[in-house]
Amino acid sequence: MITGELKNKIDSIWEIFWTGGLTNPLDVIEQMTYLMFIHDLDVADNTRAKESAMLGLPHESVFAKETKIGERTIDATQLKWSVFHDFPAEKMYSVMQESVFPFIKNLHSNKDSAYSKYMDDAIFKLPTPLMLSKVVSAMDDLYEQMERLQETDARGDVYEYLLSKLSTAGVNGQFRTPRHIIKMMVTLMDPGADEIICDPSCGTAGFLVEAGEYLRANRKEEIFYDKAKKDHFMNHMFNGFDMDRTMLRIGAMNMMTHGIDSPFIEYRDSLSDQNPDKDKYSLILANPPFKGSLDYDIVSTDLLKVCKTKKTELLFLALFVRMLKVGGRCACIVPDGVLFGSSTAHKAIRKELIENQRLEAIISMPSGVFKPYAGVSTGILIFTKTNHGGTDNVWFYDMQADGLSLDDKRSPVSENDIPDIIERFRNRDKEADRSRTDKSFMVPVKEIIDNDYDLSINKYKKVEYVPVEYPSTDEIMKQIMELDAEATKQLIELQKLLKND
């Protein structure tokens, strides 16, 4: 969560837009997103050039020496943020309007790419050179502040804070998943170089970006020294769907800034018949909407066969099972109600995961994880699609701390269960003898079935009660009378002092 000086800098940029006449919050967010993308494109291009030089690989800058904008041929280095941000206001405005914006709109010649799809209708809306100059200067200050803070998630926090300014935020159950939770889920799933990864409710593509960053850090040589695997990484590995074009535009730019050339990011209602995907993906990472509007009539009939409901969180679980190929894995965030709800649909989806697939883990998260934007209690559900069962024991973990305070401030604290969760999940074979009073333990599948497929950790966790010895009633009464006598004595002394006055 953004606090202090960083928050003030974003608020001051917002005020520049507002006083300059751009008062629609969605317009402000879109324009800031474009400007952030232009800035990040410059930084990312320089970073990739350095990485390529270190690896001895060829690198072609997106800012080649000359580029065509319409009928004009211009020096593309003039389109770099680090160059044009020093221009006088009038020149900066004309370069931005006539060259930089057309350049980023046509950055991908492939009109089928995610980036091209969602940039086609992008419009540069800043009305005056002075306003652009002020915003660019303020954004330079913002980036300097982010660099000083040296927080890896500062960019995500900026997006989160911007989106929080939308009055419609959360109407469809959308709220940003904290980056450290995304990172934990990706690390738990440990994606490989051949994965086909999907987030069917991708928003700004946080899960896909983090999966890409994890692969760069942990599978660099395997991917980038193999031509076929590099092509797969750049063009076929990452897939995301959403129903919000603004989110898709941000997501496409986010992926491209992080070095993914052609992610398949598409406008799609994942729960409807327009989503034909079946037995396709090897890994699904998602935080699907928990609430919001749902057109029951267009929900895919094969999902309703698994669980007949209007609850999006249950339908998305049925969807994940359908979209995964056999052997494919899923890590998704669900509201606690999914784990213990007593309706027929709740039980049906839990039975599907336990009896027909292989349910592996339930990580119960504290309710403060999504504060200040939501106080809902959630869990992470991890399973593998088998279509033939295979659930023997389910690993439960009672996460009590995530490194941040669980109030609205979300300040850093020393308590953090995430490293322990990762370590224990990777060594679940050693968890069998853990006591039910510990943070993590195994529960046999038969016990879960006998409990009506209840997956709430409180159903299985044992609380260790430490007996507390209290004084006897006579002792307590004696202490009260002594205190009462002492109080009376003090009152008499006070009365004497008042009479003497």
C-alpha positions as CSV (number, residue, x, y, z in Angstrom):
1,M,0.0,0.0,0.0
2,I,1.2,3.5,-0.8
3,T,1.9,5.9,2.0
4,G,3.7,9.1,2.7
5,E,5.7,11.0,0.1
6,L,4.9,8.5,-2.7
7,K,1.2,8.9,-2.1
8,N,1.5,12.7,-2.1
9,K,3.4,12.7,-5.4
10,I,0.7,10.7,-7.1
11,D,-2.0,13.0,-5.6
12,S,-0.1,16.0,-7.0
13,I,0.0,14.4,-10.5
14,W,-3.7,13.7,-10.2
15,E,-4.3,17.3,-9.3
16,I,-2.4,18.5,-12.4
17,F,-4.8,16.4,-14.5
18,W,-7.8,17.6,-12.6
19,T,-7.0,21.3,-12.7
20,G,-6.0,21.0,-16.3
21,G,-9.6,19.9,-17.2
22,L,-9.2,16.1,-17.3
23,T,-11.7,15.1,-14.6
24,N,-12.8,11.6,-15.5
25,P,-10.8,9.2,-13.3
26,L,-10.7,6.6,-16.0
27,D,-9.2,9.1,-18.4
28,V,-6.6,10.1,-15.9
29,I,-5.6,6.5,-15.2
30,E,-5.4,5.7,-18.9
31,Q,-3.2,8.7,-19.7
32,M,-0.9,8.0,-16.7
33,T,-0.6,4.4,-17.8
34,Y,0.5,5.5,-21.3
35,L,3.1,7.9,-19.9
36,M,4.3,5.2,-17.5
37,F,4.6,2.8,-20.4
38,I,6.6,5.3,-22.5
39,H,8.9,5.8,-19.5
40,D,9.2,2.1,-18.8
41,L,9.8,1.3,-22.5
42,D,13.0,3.4,-22.4
43,V,14.2,1.8,-19.1
44,A,13.3,-1.8,-20.2
45,D,15.0,-1.3,-23.6
46,N,18.2,-0.2,-21.8
47,T,18.0,-3.1,-19.4
48,R,17.5,-5.7,-22.2
49,A,20.5,-4.2,-24.1
50,K,22.7,-4.7,-21.0
51,E,21.4,-8.3,-20.4
52,S,21.9,-9.2,-24.0
53,A,25.5,-7.8,-23.8
54,M,26.2,-9.9,-20.7
55,L,24.8,-13.0,-22.3
56,G,26.5,-12.4,-25.6
57,L,23.1,-12.3,-27.4
58,P,22.1,-9.9,-30.2
59,H,19.8,-7.0,-29.2
60,E,17.7,-4.8,-31.5
61,S,16.5,-1.7,-29.7
62,V,12.8,-0.7,-30.2
63,F,14.3,2.8,-30.6
64,A,16.2,1.9,-33.8
65,K,18.1,4.8,-35.4
66,E,15.3,5.7,-37.8
67,T,11.6,4.8,-37.7
68,K,8.6,5.7,-39.9
69,I,5.7,7.6,-38.5
70,G,3.1,7.8,-41.2
71,E,4.9,9.3,-44.2
72,R,7.7,10.7,-42.1
73,T,11.0,9.1,-41.2
74,I,12.4,10.3,-37.8
75,D,15.2,9.6,-35.5
76,A,13.7,7.2,-32.9
77,T,16.1,8.2,-30.2
78,Q,14.1,11.4,-30.0
79,L,11.2,9.3,-28.8
80,K,12.9,8.1,-25.6
81,W,11.6,9.5,-22.4
82,S,15.2,10.3,-21.2
83,V,15.6,12.5,-24.3
84,F,12.3,14.3,-24.8
85,H,11.7,15.0,-21.1
86,D,14.3,17.8,-21.4
87,F,12.6,19.5,-24.3
88,P,10.7,22.8,-23.9
89,A,7.0,22.4,-23.3
90,E,5.9,23.2,-26.9
91,K,8.4,20.9,-28.5
92,M,7.7,18.1,-26.0
93,Y,4.0,18.4,-26.7
94,S,4.4,18.2,-30.5
95,V,6.9,15.3,-30.2
96,M,4.5,13.4,-27.9
97,Q,1.4,14.1,-30.0
98,E,2.9,13.7,-33.5
99,S,5.6,11.1,-32.9
100,V,5.7,9.3,-29.5
101,F,2.1,8.4,-29.3
102,P,1.7,7.1,-32.9
103,F,5.0,5.2,-32.3
104,I,3.7,3.3,-29.3
105,K,0.3,2.7,-30.9
106,N,2.1,1.0,-33.9
107,L,4.9,-0.6,-31.9
108,H,3.7,-4.0,-32.9
109,S,3.1,-4.4,-36.6
110,N,1.2,-7.6,-36.0
111,K,-2.4,-6.4,-35.7
112,D,-3.4,-9.6,-33.9
113,S,-1.1,-9.0,-31.0
114,A,-2.6,-8.2,-27.6
115,Y,-0.8,-4.9,-27.6
116,S,-2.1,-3.8,-31.0
117,K,-5.7,-4.8,-30.2
118,Y,-5.9,-2.6,-27.1
119,M,-3.8,0.3,-28.3
120,D,-5.9,0.8,-31.5
121,D,-8.4,2.9,-29.8
122,A,-6.0,4.7,-27.5
123,I,-6.2,8.5,-27.6
124,F,-3.7,11.1,-26.3
125,K,-5.9,13.4,-24.3
126,L,-3.6,15.9,-22.5
127,P,-4.9,19.3,-23.7
128,T,-2.0,21.6,-23.4
129,P,1.9,21.7,-23.6
130,L,2.1,23.2,-20.1
131,M,0.0,20.4,-18.6
132,L,2.2,17.7,-20.3
133,S,5.4,19.4,-19.1
134,K,4.1,19.5,-15.5
135,V,3.0,15.9,-15.6
136,V,6.3,14.7,-17.1
137,S,8.3,16.6,-14.4
138,A,6.1,15.3,-11.6
139,M,6.4,11.7,-13.0
140,D,10.2,12.1,-13.0
141,D,10.0,13.0,-9.3
142,L,7.7,10.0,-8.7
143,Y,10.2,7.6,-10.4
144,E,13.1,9.1,-8.4
145,Q,11.1,8.5,-5.2
146,M,10.3,4.9,-6.2
147,E,14.0,4.3,-6.9
148,R,15.0,5.8,-3.5
149,L,12.5,3.5,-1.7
150,Q,14.0,0.5,-3.6
151,E,10.7,-1.5,-3.3
152,T,10.3,-4.0,-6.0
153,D,6.5,-3.7,-5.8
154,A,6.4,0.1,-6.0
155,R,5.0,0.0,-9.6
156,G,2.2,-2.4,-8.6
157,D,1.4,-0.1,-5.6
158,V,1.2,2.9,-7.9
159,Y,-1.3,1.0,-10.1
160,E,-3.3,-0.1,-7.0
161,Y,-3.5,3.5,-5.7
162,L,-4.6,4.8,-9.0
163,L,-7.3,2.2,-9.4
164,S,-8.5,2.9,-5.9
165,K,-9.5,6.4,-7.2
166,L,-12.1,4.8,-9.5
167,S,-15.5,5.0,-7.9
168,T,-16.5,1.8,-9.8
169,A,-13.5,-0.2,-8.4
170,G,-14.7,-3.4,-6.8
171,V,-18.2,-3.4,-8.4
172,N,-17.3,-6.7,-10.2
173,G,-15.3,-8.1,-7.4
174,Q,-12.0,-6.8,-8.8
175,F,-9.2,-5.8,-6.5
176,R,-5.5,-6.0,-7.0
177,T,-3.8,-9.1,-5.5
178,P,-0.8,-7.9,-3.4
179,R,2.4,-8.6,-5.3
180,H,4.0,-10.6,-2.4
181,I,1.0,-13.0,-2.4
182,I,1.3,-13.4,-6.2
183,K,5.0,-14.0,-5.9
184,M,4.4,-16.6,-3.2
185,M,1.9,-18.5,-5.4
186,V,4.2,-18.4,-8.4
187,T,7.1,-19.7,-6.3
188,L,4.9,-22.5,-4.9
189,M,4.0,-23.6,-8.4
190,D,7.6,-23.3,-9.6
191,P,6.7,-22.9,-13.4
192,G,8.9,-24.6,-16.0
193,A,10.2,-23.5,-19.4
194,D,7.5,-25.5,-21.3
195,E,4.4,-24.3,-19.4
196,I,1.3,-22.8,-21.0
197,I,0.1,-20.4,-18.4
198,C,-3.3,-18.8,-18.1
199,D,-5.1,-16.3,-15.9
200,P,-8.8,-16.3,-17.0
201,S,-9.5,-13.1,-15.0
202,C,-6.1,-11.4,-15.5
203,G,-6.9,-7.7,-14.8
204,T,-3.5,-5.9,-15.1
205,A,-1.7,-9.3,-15.7
206,G,0.0,-9.4,-12.3
207,F,0.2,-13.2,-12.2
208,L,1.5,-13.5,-15.8
209,V,4.1,-10.8,-15.2
210,E,5.3,-12.4,-12.0
211,A,5.5,-15.9,-13.7
212,G,7.6,-14.3,-16.5
213,E,9.9,-12.7,-13.9
214,Y,10.2,-16.0,-12.0
215,L,11.2,-17.8,-15.2
216,R,13.7,-15.2,-16.1
217,A,15.3,-15.5,-12.7
218,N,15.2,-19.3,-12.4
219,R,15.2,-20.7,-15.9
220,K,17.2,-18.1,-17.8
221,E,19.7,-20.4,-19.5
222,E,17.1,-23.0,-20.3
223,I,14.8,-20.6,-22.0
224,F,17.1,-17.9,-23.5
225,Y,19.7,-20.2,-24.9
226,D,17.1,-22.4,-26.7
227,K,15.5,-20.8,-29.8
228,A,12.3,-22.8,-29.6
229,K,11.8,-22.3,-25.9
230,K,12.5,-18.5,-26.2
231,D,9.9,-18.3,-29.0
232,H,7.5,-20.2,-26.8
233,F,8.2,-17.8,-23.8
234,M,7.8,-14.7,-26.0
235,N,4.8,-15.7,-28.1
236,H,2.8,-18.7,-26.7
237,M,3.3,-19.2,-23.0
238,F,1.2,-16.4,-21.5
239,N,-2.6,-16.2,-21.8
240,G,-5.0,-13.9,-20.1
241,F,-8.7,-12.9,-20.4
242,D,-10.7,-10.1,-18.9
243,M,-13.9,-8.1,-19.6
244,D,-12.4,-4.7,-18.9
245,R,-10.7,-3.1,-21.9
246,T,-8.8,-0.6,-19.7
247,M,-7.4,-3.5,-17.6
248,L,-6.5,-5.4,-20.8
249,R,-4.7,-2.3,-22.2
250,I,-2.7,-1.9,-18.9
251,G,-2.1,-5.7,-18.8
252,A,-0.8,-5.8,-22.4
253,M,1.6,-2.8,-21.8
254,N,2.6,-4.3,-18.4
255,M,3.6,-7.6,-20.1
256,M,5.4,-5.9,-23.0
257,T,7.3,-3.6,-20.5
258,H,8.5,-6.8,-18.8
259,G,9.9,-8.2,-22.0
260,I,7.0,-10.5,-23.1
261,D,6.6,-9.7,-26.8
262,S,3.3,-11.3,-27.7
263,P,1.2,-12.5,-24.8
264,F,-2.3,-13.7,-25.8
265,I,-4.4,-11.2,-23.8
266,E,-8.0,-11.2,-25.0
267,Y,-11.3,-9.5,-24.2
268,R,-13.4,-12.5,-23.1
269,D,-16.1,-13.5,-20.6
270,S,-14.3,-16.6,-19.4
271,L,-17.5,-18.1,-17.9
272,S,-19.5,-17.8,-21.1
273,D,-19.9,-20.0,-24.1
274,Q,-17.5,-17.6,-25.9
275,N,-14.6,-19.3,-24.0
276,P,-14.0,-22.6,-25.8
277,D,-10.8,-23.5,-24.0
278,K,-10.7,-27.1,-22.7
279,D,-7.7,-29.3,-21.7
280,K,-5.4,-26.6,-22.9
281,Y,-3.2,-25.1,-20.1
282,S,-0.5,-26.6,-17.9
283,L,-0.7,-23.9,-15.2
284,I,-3.5,-21.6,-14.1
285,L,-2.8,-18.8,-11.6
286,A,-5.7,-16.6,-10.7
287,N,-7.7,-14.5,-8.2
288,P,-11.1,-14.6,-9.8
289,P,-13.9,-12.2,-8.9
290,F,-15.7,-13.1,-5.7
291,K,-18.9,-11.1,-6.4
292,G,-20.5,-8.9,-9.0
293,S,-22.9,-9.0,-11.9
294,L,-23.3,-12.3,-13.7
295,D,-25.5,-13.0,-16.7
296,Y,-26.7,-16.5,-15.7
297,D,-28.1,-17.1,-19.2
298,I,-24.8,-16.9,-21.0
299,V,-22.8,-19.1,-18.5
300,S,-21.4,-22.1,-20.2
301,T,-23.7,-25.1,-19.7
302,D,-20.8,-27.5,-19.0
303,L,-19.8,-25.4,-16.0
304,L,-23.4,-25.5,-14.7
305,K,-23.3,-29.3,-14.9
306,V,-20.5,-29.3,-12.4
307,C,-22.1,-26.9,-10.0
308,K,-25.4,-25.1,-10.7
309,T,-25.0,-21.7,-9.2
310,K,-24.7,-18.0,-9.8
311,K,-21.7,-17.7,-7.6
312,T,-18.7,-16.6,-9.8
313,E,-16.1,-18.1,-7.4
314,L,-17.6,-21.6,-7.7
315,L,-18.1,-21.3,-11.5
316,F,-14.4,-20.2,-11.9
317,L,-13.2,-23.3,-10.1
318,A,-15.2,-25.5,-12.4
319,L,-13.8,-23.5,-15.3
320,F,-10.2,-24.0,-14.1
321,V,-10.7,-27.8,-14.1
322,R,-12.1,-27.7,-17.6
323,M,-9.3,-25.4,-19.0
324,L,-6.4,-27.4,-17.6
325,K,-4.9,-30.3,-19.5
326,V,-4.5,-33.6,-17.5
327,G,-1.5,-33.1,-15.3
328,G,-2.0,-29.3,-15.3
329,R,-1.9,-27.5,-12.0
330,C,-3.8,-24.6,-10.5
331,A,-3.2,-22.2,-7.7
332,C,-6.1,-19.8,-7.1
333,I,-7.4,-17.5,-4.4
334,V,-10.9,-18.2,-3.1
335,P,-13.1,-16.6,-0.4
336,D,-13.4,-18.7,2.7
337,G,-17.0,-19.5,1.9
338,V,-15.9,-21.8,-0.9
339,L,-14.1,-24.0,1.6
340,F,-17.0,-24.6,4.0
341,G,-20.2,-23.4,2.3
342,S,-23.1,-25.9,2.8
343,S,-25.0,-25.3,-0.5
344,T,-25.3,-28.1,-3.0
345,A,-23.1,-26.2,-5.4
346,H,-20.4,-25.6,-2.8
347,K,-20.2,-29.3,-1.9
348,A,-20.3,-30.3,-5.6
349,I,-17.2,-28.3,-6.6
350,R,-15.3,-29.5,-3.5
351,K,-16.3,-33.1,-4.2
352,E,-15.1,-32.6,-7.8
353,L,-11.7,-31.4,-6.7
354,I,-11.3,-34.1,-4.0
355,E,-12.7,-37.2,-5.7
356,N,-12.1,-36.6,-9.4
357,Q,-8.9,-34.4,-9.3
358,R,-5.9,-34.3,-6.8
359,L,-6.4,-31.6,-4.2
360,E,-3.0,-30.8,-2.7
361,A,-3.1,-27.9,-0.4
362,I,-5.2,-25.3,1.3
363,I,-3.4,-22.2,2.6
364,S,-5.7,-20.2,4.9
365,M,-4.8,-16.4,4.8
366,P,-5.7,-13.8,7.4
367,S,-8.5,-11.4,6.5
368,G,-6.2,-8.4,6.4
369,V,-4.3,-9.5,3.3
370,F,-6.5,-7.4,1.0
371,K,-6.9,-4.4,3.2
372,P,-7.6,-1.5,2.9
373,Y,-9.7,-2.4,-0.2
374,A,-11.4,-5.5,1.1
375,G,-11.5,-7.3,4.4
376,V,-12.7,-10.7,3.1
377,S,-11.1,-13.9,4.5
378,T,-9.5,-15.9,1.8
379,G,-7.5,-19.0,1.1
380,I,-5.2,-20.4,-1.6
381,L,-6.4,-23.6,-3.2
382,I,-3.8,-25.8,-5.0
383,F,-4.8,-28.8,-7.1
384,T,-3.7,-30.9,-10.1
385,K,-6.1,-32.1,-12.8
386,T,-6.1,-35.9,-13.1
387,N,-9.8,-36.7,-14.0
388,H,-9.1,-39.9,-12.0
389,G,-8.8,-38.7,-8.4
390,G,-5.6,-39.2,-6.5
391,T,-6.2,-37.1,-3.4
392,D,-4.7,-39.0,-0.5
393,N,-3.8,-36.3,2.0
394,V,-4.5,-32.5,1.9
395,W,-1.9,-30.2,3.3
396,F,-3.3,-27.3,5.4
397,Y,-1.4,-24.2,6.5
398,D,-2.7,-21.6,8.8
399,M,-1.0,-18.4,7.6
400,Q,-1.1,-15.8,10.4
401,A,1.3,-13.2,9.1
402,D,2.5,-12.1,5.7
403,G,5.2,-9.5,6.6
404,L,2.7,-6.6,6.8
405,S,0.4,-5.4,9.5
406,L,-3.2,-6.7,9.0
407,D,-4.8,-3.3,9.5
408,D,-5.6,-0.7,6.9
409,K,-2.1,0.8,7.1
410,R,-0.4,-2.5,6.0
411,S,3.0,-1.4,7.5
412,P,6.0,-3.8,7.4
413,V,6.3,-6.1,10.4
414,S,8.8,-8.8,11.3
415,E,6.4,-11.7,11.4
416,N,6.1,-13.5,8.0
417,D,5.0,-17.0,7.4
418,I,5.6,-16.9,3.6
419,P,9.2,-18.4,3.6
420,D,8.0,-21.2,5.9
421,I,5.0,-21.9,3.6
422,I,7.3,-22.2,0.6
423,E,9.8,-24.4,2.4
424,R,7.1,-26.7,3.9
425,F,5.1,-27.0,0.7
426,R,8.1,-28.1,-1.2
427,N,8.8,-30.8,1.5
428,R,5.3,-32.0,2.2
429,D,6.5,-35.6,2.6
430,K,8.0,-34.5,5.9
431,E,4.7,-33.0,7.1
432,A,2.9,-36.3,7.9
433,D,3.8,-36.4,11.6
434,R,3.0,-32.7,12.3
435,S,0.5,-32.1,15.1
436,R,-2.9,-30.5,14.4
437,T,-1.8,-27.7,16.8
438,D,1.0,-26.7,14.5
439,K,0.6,-24.1,11.7
440,S,0.7,-26.8,9.0
441,F,-0.4,-30.4,9.0
442,M,-1.8,-33.2,6.8
443,V,-5.4,-34.4,6.8
444,P,-6.3,-37.8,5.2
445,V,-8.9,-37.6,2.4
446,K,-11.3,-40.0,4.2
447,E,-11.6,-37.6,7.2
448,I,-12.4,-34.7,4.8
449,I,-15.1,-36.8,3.0
450,D,-16.5,-37.9,6.4
451,N,-16.8,-34.1,7.2
452,D,-19.0,-33.5,4.1
453,Y,-16.0,-32.3,2.1
454,D,-15.4,-29.4,4.5
455,L,-12.1,-27.7,3.7
456,S,-12.1,-25.1,6.5
457,I,-8.8,-25.3,8.5
458,N,-10.8,-24.7,11.7
459,K,-12.5,-28.0,11.2
460,Y,-9.2,-29.9,11.6
461,K,-6.9,-27.6,13.5
462,K,-6.7,-28.3,17.2
463,V,-6.3,-25.4,19.6
464,E,-4.0,-26.0,22.5
465,Y,-5.6,-24.6,25.6
466,V,-3.2,-23.6,28.4
467,P,-5.0,-23.9,31.8
468,V,-5.1,-20.6,33.7
469,E,-5.3,-20.8,37.5
470,Y,-7.4,-18.1,39.2
471,P,-7.5,-17.2,42.9
472,S,-10.3,-18.6,45.0
473,T,-13.5,-16.6,45.4
474,D,-12.6,-16.0,49.1
475,E,-9.2,-14.5,48.0
476,I,-10.8,-12.3,45.4
477,M,-13.4,-11.0,47.8
478,K,-10.7,-10.3,50.4
479,Q,-8.7,-8.3,47.8
480,I,-11.8,-6.3,46.8
481,M,-12.5,-5.4,50.5
482,E,-8.9,-4.4,51.1
483,L,-9.0,-2.1,48.0
484,D,-12.4,-0.7,49.1
485,A,-11.0,0.0,52.6
486,E,-7.9,1.7,51.1
487,A,-10.1,3.8,48.9
488,T,-12.3,4.8,51.9
489,K,-9.2,5.8,53.8
490,Q,-7.9,7.9,51.0
491,L,-11.3,9.7,50.7
492,I,-11.3,10.5,54.5
493,E,-7.8,12.0,54.1
494,L,-8.9,14.1,51.1
495,Q,-12.0,15.3,53.1
496,K,-9.7,16.4,56.0
497,L,-7.5,18.4,53.5
498,L,-10.5,20.1,52.0
499,K,-11.8,21.2,55.5
500,N,-8.4,22.6,56.4
501,D,-8.5,24.8,53.2
